Amino acid sequence: GAVYTHPPKTHTTVMKDAYRPLERELVFDIDMDEYDDIRSCCTGARLCLKCCTFLKAALRVLQHTLKNHFGFKHMLFVYSGRRGMHCWVCDSSARKLSNEHRAALAKYLTLVAGGQGKCQADIKMSGEELHPFVSDAHRLCLEYFRDDPQGVLQGQDLLRKGPHLTNILSTLTVVEQEKISKYLEEHPKATSADVWANLESLGKERAGQAVAGNYKMKQASKSFLKDVVLQYTAPRLDVEVSKQMNHLLKSPFAVHPKTGQVCVPLDPDKIDSFDPSKVPTLGRLVDELNSGVDPRNTSLREYTHFFEEGFLKPLEKDSLEELTRGNVDW
């Protein structure tokens, strides 16, 4: 929760307008429920390695954007213990953002809108060029969409299961639709990756035609298929969690009541090897302690070590420097 003007336990004794939040970490919430229209491996609260691809892509996009577009340094990504991930931005400037600023930042980071049958993100353009955020997000997402064996194309078999290919084809020209339909007739066992390669070939044809085309054609060529990659891979944020300073969120190292798993910090440098099934549970930790394992060397050790060395110490160092410069109000 937030830091308030008065101790929360005394809020009933304080005038309503006088009791208000002063600062709180900027937080983002990614929940797997938001990806159920894409996932073919799991639904609801279930989470497997293929599902984790969406969390990995979200982490990469949020980390890059918050650092390079907004200048934040101290971000902590935490597995929620069941089916999602939280991002805590702990810089002093982030903690003091107003609700209006938090809402605006969350809106900036929202590329994907829900909706049945939606297959294209509503991307931003800067003239004929893609907005820098869109360009960066696409570059980071493409690996998890196209190249990762556990990713969207290969892991979810996106273009051979569900309505997704039909929805994508409906956005193409009649000639382009006929080319893909013909390919599928001639190659009935084509994989999603094969179909995507043919769609990329259409993109190259469009790019060649757009050179001598008008402004609208050039814009369409620049965004072709990128909007598809983003719609199926970009972070799907629960914006309501980010907008209000007084919104509660499980703290790191809390235990999820339904799974017993610990909400462990995620090391961005090791995120591609993250396996949710290997996250320590409360029961496992009890067994380790009962068997005589040193409390400092349980299965939580790698997570507490990263939390202390990779997150807390750099944050403490910068906080002390701010105090020395007199930039922190107490």
FIRO-717391 format. One line per 3 residues: number of its first residue (from 0); their letters; for each residue y, z, x of C-alpha. Coordinates in nm, 3 decimals, decimal comma, m for minus. Layout:
BEGIN
NUM> A> Y Z X ~ ...
END
This chain:
BEGIN
0> GAV> 0,000 0,000 0,000 ~ 0,368 0,000 0,087 ~ 0,596 0,253 0,254
3> YTH> 0,808 0,406 m0,023 ~ 1,139 0,584 m0,042 ~ 0,951 0,902 m0,141
6> PPK> 0,593 1,028 m0,093 ~ 0,374 0,857 m0,358 ~ 0,232 1,192 m0,471
9> THT> 0,583 1,296 m0,583 ~ 0,671 0,973 m0,765 ~ 0,662 1,144 m1,106
12> TVM> 0,938 1,382 m0,996 ~ 1,173 1,105 m0,879 ~ 1,403 0,890 m1,092
15> KDA> 1,237 0,559 m1,165 ~ 1,501 0,342 m0,994 ~ 1,507 0,567 m0,687
18> YRP> 1,134 0,528 m0,618 ~ 1,076 0,186 m0,465 ~ 0,888 0,022 m0,176
21> LER> 1,082 m0,015 0,150 ~ 0,841 m0,225 0,353 ~ 0,485 m0,344 0,355
24> ELV> 0,276 m0,590 0,556 ~ 0,286 m0,948 0,434 ~ m0,063 m1,012 0,297
27> FDI> m0,268 m1,311 0,184 ~ m0,595 m1,311 m0,006 ~ m0,861 m1,583 0,004
30> DMD> m1,135 m1,547 m0,259 ~ m1,446 m1,766 m0,277 ~ m1,421 m1,781 m0,657
33> EYD> m1,136 m2,028 m0,607 ~ m1,378 m2,274 m0,443 ~ m1,646 m2,276 m0,712
36> DIR> m1,548 m2,626 m0,822 ~ m1,646 m2,748 m0,471 ~ m1,931 m2,523 m0,365
39> SCC> m2,281 m2,655 m0,434 ~ m2,452 m2,389 m0,221 ~ m2,336 m2,072 m0,399
42> TGA> m2,127 m1,952 m0,691 ~ m1,935 m1,636 m0,779 ~ m1,973 m1,345 m0,538
45> RLC> m2,240 m1,507 m0,318 ~ m2,138 m1,609 0,032 ~ m2,339 m1,809 0,287
48> LKC> m2,265 m1,985 0,615 ~ m2,164 m2,301 0,431 ~ m1,917 m2,104 0,218
51> CTF> m1,774 m1,954 0,537 ~ m1,645 m2,297 0,632 ~ m1,367 m2,252 0,376
54> LKA> m1,274 m1,913 0,523 ~ m1,270 m2,057 0,875 ~ m1,043 m2,345 0,772
57> ALR> m0,813 m2,103 0,588 ~ m0,789 m1,878 0,894 ~ m0,702 m2,169 1,124
60> VLQ> m0,432 m2,303 0,890 ~ m0,275 m1,964 0,819 ~ m0,281 m1,855 1,184
63> HTL> m0,122 m2,178 1,308 ~ 0,140 m2,200 1,034 ~ 0,248 m1,837 1,037
66> KNH> 0,281 m1,847 1,415 ~ 0,437 m2,190 1,470 ~ 0,637 m2,241 1,150
69> FGF> 0,756 m1,883 1,095 ~ 0,732 m1,718 1,437 ~ 0,497 m1,433 1,341
72> KHM> 0,277 m1,292 1,618 ~ 0,076 m1,002 1,481 ~ m0,177 m1,127 1,228
75> LFV> m0,499 m0,949 1,138 ~ m0,770 m1,135 0,948 ~ m1,022 m0,912 0,772
78> YSG> m1,350 m0,997 0,599 ~ m1,330 m0,844 0,251 ~ m1,689 m0,717 0,257
81> RRG> m1,816 m0,948 m0,014 ~ m1,673 m1,293 m0,083 ~ m1,338 m1,342 0,085
84> MHC> m1,084 m1,271 0,354 ~ m0,748 m1,096 0,381 ~ m0,467 m1,177 0,620
87> WVC> m0,225 m0,899 0,721 ~ 0,099 m1,007 0,891 ~ 0,234 m0,696 1,061
90> DSS> 0,547 m0,810 1,246 ~ 0,853 m0,597 1,171 ~ 1,032 m0,897 1,021
93> ARK> 0,734 m0,968 0,793 ~ 0,707 m0,607 0,673 ~ 1,069 m0,608 0,559
96> LSN> 1,057 m0,929 0,356 ~ 1,175 m0,898 m0,002 ~ 0,947 m0,990 m0,293
99> EHR> 1,147 m1,311 m0,338 ~ 1,093 m1,409 0,026 ~ 0,723 m1,329 0,004
102> AAL> 0,688 m1,546 m0,305 ~ 0,872 m1,833 m0,135 ~ 0,652 m1,811 0,173
105> AKY> 0,334 m1,804 m0,036 ~ 0,458 m2,109 m0,226 ~ 0,524 m2,291 0,103
108> LTL> 0,165 m2,224 0,211 ~ 0,016 m2,340 m0,119 ~ m0,102 m2,700 m0,091
111> VAG> m0,381 m2,686 m0,344 ~ m0,339 m2,655 m0,718 ~ m0,637 m2,589 m0,941
114> GQG> m0,742 m2,809 m1,227 ~ m1,059 m2,970 m1,353 ~ m1,120 m3,306 m1,187
117> KCQ> m0,834 m3,268 m0,940 ~ m0,917 m3,440 m0,611 ~ m0,578 m3,478 m0,442
120> ADI> m0,341 m3,214 m0,309 ~ 0,026 m3,245 m0,401 ~ 0,149 m3,305 m0,048
123> KMS> 0,506 m3,301 0,077 ~ 0,670 m3,597 0,249 ~ 0,971 m3,607 0,482
126> GEE> 1,089 m3,960 0,414 ~ 0,804 m4,192 0,513 ~ 0,637 m3,921 0,722
129> LHP> 0,422 m3,629 0,619 ~ 0,587 m3,288 0,618 ~ 0,497 m3,108 0,948
132> FVS> 0,304 m2,838 0,760 ~ 0,097 m3,101 0,579 ~ 0,030 m3,289 0,901
135> DAH> m0,076 m2,974 1,085 ~ m0,291 m2,848 0,796 ~ m0,468 m3,183 0,769
138> RLC> m0,542 m3,191 1,142 ~ m0,691 m2,842 1,130 ~ m0,885 m2,898 0,807
141> LEY> m1,034 m3,234 0,902 ~ m1,282 m3,076 1,145 ~ m1,421 m2,848 0,874
144> FRD> m1,413 m3,122 0,611 ~ m1,570 m3,410 0,805 ~ m1,722 m3,299 1,135
147> DPQ> m1,873 m2,952 1,081 ~ m2,247 m2,972 0,993 ~ m2,190 m2,675 0,759
150> GVL> m1,863 m2,821 0,630 ~ m1,747 m2,982 0,310 ~ m1,894 m3,330 0,353
153> QGQ> m2,223 m3,240 0,519 ~ m2,277 m2,883 0,403 ~ m2,166 m2,926 0,041
156> DLL> m2,267 m3,297 0,024 ~ m1,937 m3,344 m0,157 ~ m1,955 m3,716 m0,231
159> RKG> m2,316 m3,721 m0,354 ~ m2,307 m3,413 m0,576 ~ m2,085 m3,340 m0,873
162> PHL> m1,794 m3,549 m1,004 ~ m1,592 m3,559 m0,681 ~ m1,662 m3,917 m0,571
165> TNI> m1,591 m4,049 m0,922 ~ m1,263 m3,859 m0,926 ~ m1,164 m3,992 m0,583
168> LST> m1,254 m4,350 m0,674 ~ m1,036 m4,328 m0,985 ~ m0,731 m4,297 m0,756
171> LTV> m0,809 m4,620 m0,568 ~ m0,723 m4,978 m0,654 ~ m0,975 m5,187 m0,847
174> VEQ> m1,060 m5,388 m0,535 ~ m1,120 m5,069 m0,333 ~ m1,338 m4,925 m0,608
177> EKI> m1,548 m5,241 m0,612 ~ m1,601 m5,225 m0,234 ~ m1,728 m4,866 m0,248
180> SKY> m1,944 m4,936 m0,554 ~ m2,101 m5,234 m0,381 ~ m2,172 m5,027 m0,071
183> LEE> m2,343 m4,759 m0,280 ~ m2,558 m5,020 m0,458 ~ m2,669 m5,162 m0,124
186> HPK> m2,717 m4,819 0,036 ~ m2,857 m4,584 m0,234 ~ m2,953 m4,322 0,029
189> ATS> m2,609 m4,314 0,192 ~ m2,492 m3,964 0,279 ~ m2,153 m3,816 0,197
192> ADV> m2,054 m3,876 0,560 ~ m2,149 m4,244 0,525 ~ m1,942 m4,284 0,210
195> WAN> m1,646 m4,109 0,374 ~ m1,665 m4,348 0,671 ~ m1,626 m4,636 0,425
198> LES> m1,329 m4,467 0,261 ~ m1,170 m4,428 0,605 ~ m1,219 m4,801 0,660
201> LGK> m1,020 m4,863 0,343 ~ m0,750 m4,639 0,487 ~ m0,726 m4,859 0,795
204> ERA> m0,692 m5,165 0,573 ~ m0,414 m4,996 0,378 ~ m0,233 m4,904 0,699
207> GQA> m0,241 m5,267 0,812 ~ m0,106 m5,390 0,480 ~ 0,166 m5,123 0,472
210> VAG> 0,327 m5,244 0,797 ~ 0,497 m5,525 0,608 ~ 0,509 m5,337 0,279
213> NYK> 0,779 m5,148 0,098 ~ 0,877 m4,781 0,127 ~ 0,633 m4,669 m0,144
216> MKQ> 0,341 m4,850 0,020 ~ 0,417 m4,687 0,354 ~ 0,428 m4,342 0,197
219> ASK> 0,099 m4,401 0,015 ~ m0,063 m4,525 0,335 ~ 0,043 m4,217 0,530
222> SFL> m0,100 m3,978 0,270 ~ m0,417 m4,177 0,189 ~ m0,728 m3,951 0,206
225> KDV> m0,527 m3,673 0,370 ~ m0,454 m3,539 0,023 ~ m0,829 m3,543 m0,046
228> VLQ> m0,913 m3,351 0,274 ~ m0,651 m3,088 0,189 ~ m0,756 m3,053 m0,175
231> YTA> m1,112 m2,971 m0,074 ~ m1,049 m2,771 0,245 ~ m0,698 m2,618 0,256
234> PRL> m0,651 m2,243 0,185 ~ m0,657 m2,145 m0,180 ~ m0,434 m1,840 m0,194
237> DVE> m0,416 m1,575 m0,462 ~ m0,037 m1,595 m0,470 ~ 0,006 m1,286 m0,688
240> VSK> m0,132 m1,068 m0,408 ~ 0,136 m1,193 m0,166 ~ 0,438 m1,178 m0,397
243> QMN> 0,475 m0,805 m0,455 ~ 0,520 m0,529 m0,196 ~ 0,340 m0,278 m0,414
246> HLL> 0,018 m0,477 m0,455 ~ m0,283 m0,282 m0,326 ~ m0,542 m0,431 m0,091
249> KSP> m0,853 m0,278 0,071 ~ m0,771 m0,157 0,420 ~ m0,962 m0,272 0,730
252> FAV> m1,288 m0,079 0,784 ~ m1,312 0,022 0,419 ~ m1,660 m0,015 0,267
255> HPK> m1,707 m0,258 m0,019 ~ m1,856 m0,059 m0,311 ~ m2,091 m0,336 m0,431
258> TGQ> m2,231 m0,465 m0,098 ~ m2,193 m0,162 0,126 ~ m2,052 m0,393 0,393
261> VCV> m1,763 m0,282 0,611 ~ m1,437 m0,479 0,586 ~ m1,436 m0,584 0,951
264> PLD> m1,153 m0,753 1,144 ~ m1,222 m1,113 1,242 ~ m1,154 m1,237 1,593
267> PDK> m0,997 m1,586 1,552 ~ m1,142 m1,690 1,887 ~ m1,493 m1,623 1,754
270> IDS> m1,448 m1,723 1,391 ~ m1,668 m2,032 1,417 ~ m1,970 m1,809 1,492
273> FDP> m1,898 m1,557 1,213 ~ m2,200 m1,480 0,994 ~ m2,132 m1,254 0,692
276> SKV> m2,499 m1,152 0,671 ~ m2,466 m0,978 1,008 ~ m2,168 m0,760 0,913
279> PTL> m2,258 m0,390 0,942 ~ m2,328 m0,196 0,624 ~ m2,274 0,173 0,557
282> GRL> m2,650 0,225 0,537 ~ m2,708 0,058 0,872 ~ m2,440 0,272 1,037
285> VDE> m2,595 0,591 0,894 ~ m2,936 0,489 1,029 ~ m2,788 0,418 1,372
288> LNS> m2,616 0,756 1,388 ~ m2,927 0,938 1,264 ~ m3,131 0,770 1,539
291> GVD> m2,899 0,909 1,804 ~ m2,677 0,606 1,876 ~ m2,344 0,699 2,035
294> PRN> m2,077 0,674 1,758 ~ m1,872 0,461 1,998 ~ m2,154 0,209 2,037
297> TSL> m2,274 0,136 1,687 ~ m2,290 m0,214 1,539 ~ m1,919 m0,172 1,460
300> REY> m1,835 m0,164 1,831 ~ m1,735 m0,530 1,869 ~ m1,507 m0,507 1,565
303> THF> m1,335 m0,182 1,665 ~ m1,292 m0,315 2,019 ~ m1,117 m0,628 1,895
306> FEE> m0,906 m0,425 1,651 ~ m0,785 m0,195 1,929 ~ m0,753 m0,440 2,218
309> GFL> m0,677 m0,768 2,042 ~ m0,453 m0,641 1,765 ~ m0,325 m0,282 1,793
312> KPL> m0,223 m0,282 2,159 ~ m0,010 m0,601 2,140 ~ 0,150 m0,471 1,817
315> EKD> 0,219 m0,132 1,975 ~ 0,372 m0,298 2,282 ~ 0,613 m0,507 2,075
318> SLE> 0,698 m0,211 1,849 ~ 0,790 0,003 2,149 ~ 1,009 m0,277 2,283
321> ELT> 1,188 m0,296 1,948 ~ 1,242 0,080 1,956 ~ 1,384 0,056 2,308
324> RGN> 1,626 m0,215 2,196 ~ 1,721 m0,008 1,891 ~ 1,604 m0,275 1,645
327> VDW> 1,387 m0,044 1,433 ~ 1,523 0,179 1,158 ~ 1,350 0,511 1,102
END
